[in-house]
Amino acid sequence: MTGFDQSFNIDAQLSAALCGQHPDVVLAMAYVPDQCWDDLYDENLALLKGTLFPDLDKPFTGRKQVRNG
């Protein structure tokens, strides 16, 4: 094992110990589907809403989510 490999292995083990995860486990793998470009806000409304896509326009209401309710 070279010095770099040994140093990297120690760093990975230390990082894992501090973060509470095993060094050989991938932290996260995200699946993000493609966004459909069917219906778009015009640029001024998109700036106001914070999104170009009406499907992503989910205003914060400050209420708790209730499932099966």
Distance bins in CASP14 RR format, pairs under 12 A and 6 or more apart:
PFRMAT RR
TARGET T0000
AUTHOR 0000-0000-0000
RMODE 2
METHOD distances of the structure
MODEL  1
1 7 0 0 0 0 1 0 0 0 0 0 0
1 8 0 0 0 0 1 0 0 0 0 0 0
1 9 1 0 0 1 0 0 0 0 0 0 0
1 10 0 0 0 0 0 1 0 0 0 0 0
2 8 0 0 0 0 1 0 0 0 0 0 0
2 9 0 0 0 0 0 1 0 0 0 0 0
3 9 0 0 0 0 1 0 0 0 0 0 0
3 10 0 0 0 0 1 0 0 0 0 0 0
3 11 0 0 0 0 0 1 0 0 0 0 0
4 10 0 0 0 0 0 1 0 0 0 0 0
4 11 0 0 0 0 0 1 0 0 0 0 0
5 11 0 0 0 0 0 1 0 0 0 0 0
5 12 0 0 0 0 0 1 0 0 0 0 0
6 12 0 0 0 0 0 1 0 0 0 0 0
6 13 0 0 0 0 0 1 0 0 0 0 0
7 13 0 0 0 0 0 1 0 0 0 0 0
7 14 0 0 0 0 0 1 0 0 0 0 0
8 14 0 0 0 0 0 1 0 0 0 0 0
8 15 0 0 0 0 0 1 0 0 0 0 0
8 23 0 0 0 0 0 1 0 0 0 0 0
9 15 0 0 0 0 0 1 0 0 0 0 0
9 16 0 0 0 0 0 1 0 0 0 0 0
9 23 0 0 0 0 1 0 0 0 0 0 0
9 24 0 0 0 0 0 1 0 0 0 0 0
10 16 0 0 0 0 0 1 0 0 0 0 0
10 17 0 0 0 0 0 1 0 0 0 0 0
10 23 0 0 0 0 0 1 0 0 0 0 0
11 17 0 0 0 0 0 1 0 0 0 0 0
11 18 0 0 0 0 0 1 0 0 0 0 0
11 23 0 0 0 0 1 0 0 0 0 0 0
12 18 0 0 0 0 0 1 0 0 0 0 0
12 19 0 0 0 0 0 1 0 0 0 0 0
12 21 0 0 0 0 0 1 0 0 0 0 0
12 22 0 0 0 0 1 0 0 0 0 0 0
12 23 1 0 1 0 0 0 0 0 0 0 0
12 24 0 0 0 0 1 0 0 0 0 0 0
12 25 0 0 0 0 0 1 0 0 0 0 0
12 27 0 0 0 0 0 1 0 0 0 0 0
13 19 0 0 0 0 0 1 0 0 0 0 0
13 20 0 0 0 0 0 1 0 0 0 0 0
13 21 0 0 0 0 0 1 0 0 0 0 0
13 22 0 0 0 0 1 0 0 0 0 0 0
13 23 1 0 1 0 0 0 0 0 0 0 0
13 24 0 0 0 0 0 1 0 0 0 0 0
14 20 0 0 0 0 0 1 0 0 0 0 0
14 21 0 0 0 0 0 1 0 0 0 0 0
14 23 0 0 0 0 1 0 0 0 0 0 0
15 21 0 0 0 0 1 0 0 0 0 0 0
15 22 0 0 0 0 0 1 0 0 0 0 0
15 23 1 0 0 1 0 0 0 0 0 0 0
15 27 0 0 0 0 0 1 0 0 0 0 0
16 22 1 0 1 0 0 0 0 0 0 0 0
16 23 1 0 1 0 0 0 0 0 0 0 0
16 24 0 0 0 0 1 0 0 0 0 0 0
16 25 0 0 0 0 1 0 0 0 0 0 0
16 27 0 0 0 0 0 1 0 0 0 0 0
17 23 0 0 0 0 1 0 0 0 0 0 0
19 25 0 0 0 0 0 1 0 0 0 0 0
19 27 0 0 0 0 1 0 0 0 0 0 0
20 27 0 0 0 0 0 1 0 0 0 0 0
21 27 1 0 0 1 0 0 0 0 0 0 0
21 28 0 0 0 0 0 1 0 0 0 0 0
33 55 0 0 0 0 0 1 0 0 0 0 0
34 53 0 0 0 0 0 1 0 0 0 0 0
35 51 0 0 0 0 0 1 0 0 0 0 0
35 52 0 0 0 0 1 0 0 0 0 0 0
35 53 1 0 0 1 0 0 0 0 0 0 0
35 54 0 0 0 0 0 1 0 0 0 0 0
35 55 1 0 0 1 0 0 0 0 0 0 0
35 56 1 0 0 1 0 0 0 0 0 0 0
36 52 0 0 0 0 0 1 0 0 0 0 0
36 53 0 0 0 0 1 0 0 0 0 0 0
36 54 0 0 0 0 0 1 0 0 0 0 0
36 55 1 0 0 1 0 0 0 0 0 0 0
36 56 0 0 0 0 0 1 0 0 0 0 0
37 52 0 0 0 0 1 0 0 0 0 0 0
37 53 0 0 0 0 1 0 0 0 0 0 0
37 54 0 0 0 0 0 1 0 0 0 0 0
37 55 0 0 0 0 0 1 0 0 0 0 0
38 52 0 0 0 0 0 1 0 0 0 0 0
38 53 0 0 0 0 1 0 0 0 0 0 0
38 54 0 0 0 0 1 0 0 0 0 0 0
38 55 0 0 0 0 1 0 0 0 0 0 0
39 45 0 0 0 0 0 1 0 0 0 0 0
39 46 0 0 0 0 0 1 0 0 0 0 0
39 51 0 0 0 0 0 1 0 0 0 0 0
39 52 0 0 0 0 1 0 0 0 0 0 0
39 53 1 0 0 1 0 0 0 0 0 0 0
39 54 1 0 1 0 0 0 0 0 0 0 0
39 55 1 0 0 1 0 0 0 0 0 0 0
39 56 0 0 0 0 0 1 0 0 0 0 0
39 57 0 0 0 0 0 1 0 0 0 0 0
40 46 1 0 0 1 0 0 0 0 0 0 0
40 49 0 0 0 0 0 1 0 0 0 0 0
40 51 0 0 0 0 1 0 0 0 0 0 0
40 52 1 0 1 0 0 0 0 0 0 0 0
40 53 1 0 0 1 0 0 0 0 0 0 0
40 54 1 0 0 1 0 0 0 0 0 0 0
40 55 0 0 0 0 0 1 0 0 0 0 0
40 56 0 0 0 0 0 1 0 0 0 0 0
40 57 0 0 0 0 0 1 0 0 0 0 0
41 47 0 0 0 0 1 0 0 0 0 0 0
41 48 0 0 0 0 1 0 0 0 0 0 0
41 49 1 0 0 1 0 0 0 0 0 0 0
41 50 0 0 0 0 1 0 0 0 0 0 0
41 51 1 0 0 1 0 0 0 0 0 0 0
41 52 1 0 1 0 0 0 0 0 0 0 0
41 53 1 0 0 1 0 0 0 0 0 0 0
41 54 1 0 0 1 0 0 0 0 0 0 0
41 55 0 0 0 0 0 1 0 0 0 0 0
41 56 0 0 0 0 1 0 0 0 0 0 0
41 57 1 0 0 1 0 0 0 0 0 0 0
42 48 0 0 0 0 0 1 0 0 0 0 0
42 49 0 0 0 0 0 1 0 0 0 0 0
42 52 0 0 0 0 1 0 0 0 0 0 0
42 54 0 0 0 0 0 1 0 0 0 0 0
43 49 0 0 0 0 0 1 0 0 0 0 0
43 50 0 0 0 0 0 1 0 0 0 0 0
43 51 0 0 0 0 0 1 0 0 0 0 0
43 52 0 0 0 0 1 0 0 0 0 0 0
44 50 0 0 0 0 0 1 0 0 0 0 0
44 52 0 0 0 0 0 1 0 0 0 0 0
45 51 0 0 0 0 1 0 0 0 0 0 0
45 52 0 0 0 0 1 0 0 0 0 0 0
45 53 0 0 0 0 0 1 0 0 0 0 0
45 54 0 0 0 0 1 0 0 0 0 0 0
45 57 0 0 0 0 1 0 0 0 0 0 0
46 52 1 0 1 0 0 0 0 0 0 0 0
46 53 0 0 0 0 1 0 0 0 0 0 0
46 54 0 0 0 0 1 0 0 0 0 0 0
46 56 0 0 0 0 0 1 0 0 0 0 0
46 57 0 0 0 0 1 0 0 0 0 0 0
48 57 0 0 0 0 0 1 0 0 0 0 0
48 59 0 0 0 0 0 1 0 0 0 0 0
49 55 0 0 0 0 0 1 0 0 0 0 0
49 56 0 0 0 0 1 0 0 0 0 0 0
49 57 1 0 1 0 0 0 0 0 0 0 0
49 58 0 0 0 0 0 1 0 0 0 0 0
49 59 0 0 0 0 1 0 0 0 0 0 0
50 56 0 0 0 0 1 0 0 0 0 0 0
50 57 1 0 0 1 0 0 0 0 0 0 0
50 58 0 0 0 0 0 1 0 0 0 0 0
50 59 0 0 0 0 0 1 0 0 0 0 0
50 60 0 0 0 0 0 1 0 0 0 0 0
51 57 1 0 1 0 0 0 0 0 0 0 0
51 58 0 0 0 0 1 0 0 0 0 0 0
51 59 0 0 0 0 0 1 0 0 0 0 0
58 65 0 0 0 0 0 1 0 0 0 0 0
END
